Amino acid sequence: MSSVQHLQHKREELQQQYDLLSEKIKRLRNDSAIEAGTLVAFQLNKEIERFEAQRDRLANQIDNLESERIHIELFRLNYVKQVRLFREFIEEKRIGAFLVHGLPEHGQIFLLRRLLQAIPDGCVTPPIQFHLSRKAFRTDIKALWRELGRQIGVQDFSLSEIARNVMSQLKNQHVILVFHDMDCIEEDYLEELIREFWLPLVNSTQQTIYSSNEFFLLMFLVDQDGCVNTWNIAFADEFETFWEPCTPIRLPIIDRLSDQVLVNWMENAIDALPTKVTKKIDCTVQVILENSEGVPERVFAEIFGLCGYSWEQGEDRWLKL
């Protein structure tokens, strides 16, 4: 069963419960009117309040399911080139590093979540996250090793012991590393990170993990500012015959959304979107682009607003891992 079908069944179940409660409340109100001014009426009114509170909670759950359905459809909007390259990679390889990059508000985390969902059981294994905005992490590679050791439960923070533990974990689960805040470091520190952190991990695991293995060792470098692409770093734009896992792959940069991309997406998502949004798709798309300038996260917010939901209320959930 697809995610959309699951949400639809769940919504139908909640709607049935909502309707039953509404019928109960209606009957209780009729009974209360008959018993007006008595102790029985007072008790009936208390029951009505209790059922109305339950119905309000169900209404909120139904609204959340509707917004979740739109969110699932948004996962299919854009990022085609990036997802295609990544899916091709995980079909053949098991160790790799990737640059996820674009200008601010271009949905880098949204893309990263989509990539993680492409990994078999990728959502089961929580990624190990490093925020380079922390001074220790952006100035000291040893601090990164200590943090990795801490998160995988190693008491001895020696590089060799941590690497051995990573190899051990790869027998049973993915090891996924995510580096945020690339704009907080300098070019030479990224070179050092690749050389002194990523390369030792690759060298330690490369002989023990093969393309037939079930689990992955992956690293994602998340650039929210679009700066890393201008650095003189040896990235690969694809994995060719002579590509080595120590060389990070630069995924295609995230672009602004075009009218044609939005029209195609809206036509495919027509069952999940309100009819007021899809009645005149070309006009709706023009309104979205005028208000967002095609910047992905602004587009998401516009779509949510047109559908009657608040993007801000769910933004933390959808733009964080």
N, C-alpha and C positions, 0 to 999 in steps of 0.2 A: 504494500500500500504506500502510495506516495505521500509526501508531507502535506500536500494540498488536500488530498482525499481524507487523510487522518484528521486534519483541522475541520473539514466539512462535516464528518461524522460527529466529531466532538461538539461542533456548534449545534447540530441537530439535537443531540442529547440534552445540551444545556437549554435549548429553546423549548423542548418538551417539558423540562423541569420548570422553566419560567412560566409556561402556559398553565401548568397544573397549580402552581402557587397563585397565579392570578385568579383562577377559578375558586380556589379556597378563600382568598381574600374577598372575592365578590360575595360568596355565600355567607361568610362571617359578617360582612357589612349589612347584609339583608337581615340576618339574625339579630344583629346589634340594634338595628332600627326597630325591630319588633319588641325587643326587651329594653327599650329606652328607659333610662333612669333607674334601672335595677342593678344589683350586684352582678348578675349574670352579664349584663351589658358591659360593665367595667372589665370583667374577665375576658369577654370577647374582644374588646378593644386592645387589651394587652396581647392577645393572640394575633390580632391584625398587625400590630406594630412589629411583632417577632417575624411574621411571615413577610412583611414588607421589607424588613432588613435583609432577610434571606434573598428576596427577589432582587433587591438592589445589588447585592453581591453577584448574583447570577448575571445581571445586566452588565456589570463591569467585566466579568469574565468573557461574555459574548463580545463586547467591544474589543477586548484585548485579543481575542481570537481573530477578529476581523482585521485588526491592524497587523497581526502576525502573518496573516495570509498575504497581505500586500507586501510585507517585508520579504516573504519567501519569493514573491514575484520579482521584487527589486534585486534579489540575488542573481537574477537572470539578465539584468540590465548591464550592458557594457562589459568590459574586461575580457572580451572574447579572445583576443590575441594572447593575453597573459595566461589565461586558464588553459588554452590549447597547448601552449608551449610547456606549461607545468605538467599537464596530464601526459603529454608525450614523454616527458622526463621520467615520471614515476612508473611508467610502464617498462622502462629499460634500466633505470639506475636506482640505487638505494642510498647514495651519499651525495649531498649537494648543498650549495649555498646560493641564495637568491637575493637580489636587490629589488625591493618593492618601492617604487618611487614616483613622484609627481609633485606638482605645486600644492600649496596648502588647500585644504578642503576638497581634495580630489578622491577621497574615499580609500586611502591606502589600507586602513584596517578592515574596511569592508571587503576589499580584494583579498587581503590576507585570510580573513575568515572563510572566504570562498575557496581559496587554495587548500586550507586545512581540511575543509569538508571533502575535497577531492581525494585526500589520502585515506586509504582503507582504515577504518576505525580511528581516523585522525582526531575526531572530537572526543574520543575516549581518553586519549593521553593529553593532559593539560600541557601546554608549552611552557618551557622555562624562560621567563622573561627578564631582560636586563634593560633598565632605563638609564641610558647614558647621560641623562641630565644630572644624575648623582655624581658628585665630584670624584669620588673614589673610582667609579666605573669608567669615567672618561679620561682618567689620568694614569691608571695603574692596571696593567693586564693581569697581574697577580690577584687583584681584587675580583676580577671576573672569574678566575679559576676558583677562588674561595667561595664565591657565590654559587657557582655550578656545583661544587662539592657539597655545600650546605643544602642545596635544593634536592640533590639526589641521595642525601643521607650519609655522606662520607665523613668520618671523624678525622682522618689523616688528610690534610689539605695538600699533600704533595701531588705534583702534576701527574706522576706515574700512577698513583693510587686512584686519582679521580678518573683518569683515562681508562684504567682497568675496570672501574665500576661502570663507566659508560658502556664498555664492551659487554659487560655482564647484563646490563639492562636491555641492550639491543637483542638479547635472546628472547625476551618476553614482551617488549613494548617499543614504541617509537621513542626517539630522543629528539625533540624539536626545540630549537633555540631561537628566540626572537629578540633582536636588538632594536629598541626604540630610540628616538631622539638622535638620529644620525647628524642632525644639524648642530648638535652640541659638541661635536668633536672636530678635530682638524684632519686634513687629508693624511698626514703621516701617521696619525694614531690608528686610522682605519687600516693602513698598510701593516702596522704592528699587530693589530687585532687578528688580521688574516694570517700573518706569519707566526705569531707567538701563541695564538689561541686555537684558531680553526685548523691550521696545518697539523699541529700535534694530534688533534683529535682524529683527523683524517688518517694520518699515518698509523695511529694506534688501532683503528677499526677496519681499515681498507682490506687487510688480509683475512679478516674474519667475517665480513659481510659481503654477500654476493647478490647478483641480480635476482636469484631465486629466493632470497631471504624474504621473510614476511614483513620485517620491520625496517624503518628508515632512520638515518641520521641526517637531519636537515637543519640549516641555519637560514634565518630570514633577517635581512638588514632593511629596516623600515625608515625611509627618508620622506618626511612630511613636508619638506621645504624645497625639494627639487635641486639641492646643492650638489649631491654626490655625483650626479651625472656629469658635472663639469670638472671633476677631479681626474687626475692622471693615474687612475687605478686600472690594473689589468683585469677588466671584466671580459667575460665571454657573452656574446649575444645569442648563442645557441650552443648545444652540446654536439660537437662534431666528433669524428673518429679519434682525434688526438686530444680531445678535451680531458682534463684531469679534475677530480673533485675539489682540489685545493683552490681552483679558480672559480670565484663566484659568477653566477649567471645573472646578467642584467636583463630582467624582464622588460618588455616594451613599456615605455613611459605612459602613465595614465593621461589620456587626453580629455578635453572637454567633450560633452555630449552633443551630437549633431541632431538636427531635426529628424533626419531619416532613421537614425538609431532609436530615437524616442517613439516615432510613429510605429516602427516595426515591433518594438517592445509592447506598446500599448495595445496593438492589435492581437498579439499573442497572449496578453494578460487580461483580455476583455472579460473573462468569466469572474475574475477576482476584483475588478474595479467597478465602482458605482456607475450606473448608466449616465449620470450627469457628467461624468468625466469622459466617457467614451462616445457620447452622442455625436460630437463633432471633434474627432481626434485631431485633425490638422489645426483647428483653432485652439484646442487645449494645449497642444504642443507649443504653439507660438507664445501663448501666455506663460507657460513654464519657462521657456527660453528667455523671454523678455525679463522675467523676474529673477532668473538665476544665472544668466549669461552662460549657461551650459556647464557650470561648475558642478561636478557630481553631487557633493553633499548638499548643495543648495537645491539641486534638482530633486533629490530625495525629499527634502523638507517641503518643497512646493507640491509634490505628488501627495504626500501625507496630508497637507493642508487642504487640497482639493477634495480629498476623500473624507474629510471631516475629522481627521485625527491630528494630534500634536506630535510633531517630530521631536521636539525638545524633551518630551516626557520619556521617550524611548531611546533618545540619542546615546546615552551612556551605555545602554545595553547593546545597541547595534553597532557602535563604533569603538567598542572595547572587546578584548578577547575574554 
